[in-house]
Amino acid sequence: MPQAWPNVEWTDARREQVRQLWEAGFTAGQIARRLDIGVTKNAIIGLVHRNGFVRPLSRKKPRKPTPTKKKRAAPKQPRPVAVHVTPPPPPPPPTPIGELTIDELQEHHCRWPTGDSPFRFCGDHRRDGSSYCDTHHRRGTHG
Ligand SMILES: [Zn+2]
């Protein structure tokens, strides 16, 4: 007399449980025992196949990176001589206002002589229509 197929009620919860166990890597026999509802290993296998449960393939070990070719010993090179690069000298600071020489004096500079020796000029931005900056223009007209 053939063994009666156990009348298992495959509820969604049980099916889900089987799926999870199957995907976790349990064998059909282990799952059958775990469910403890009287199902056989074959019943589990049948369920797995009917529902198309698959074991994830992500258990594969990550591929080892392909070994790089043997490194050829680099030919010995003479040690590079440490070259001390001297940074370029900073640009000279702009001539401060009030100390422009006649050579440095430009069109837009105030020509008010500051009276130092050698002769220096104000050099501030001159006022429109005047040869001097605001300060010296006022001084020139009032003083
Ligand atoms: Zn000036």
Boltz pocket constraint, residues with backbone or C-beta under 6 A from the ligand:
constraints:
  - pocket:
      binder: B
      contacts: [[A, 110], [A, 111], [A, 112], [A, 122], [A, 123], [A, 124], [A, 132], [A, 133], [A, 134], [A, 135], [A, 136], [A, 137]]
      max_distance: 6.0
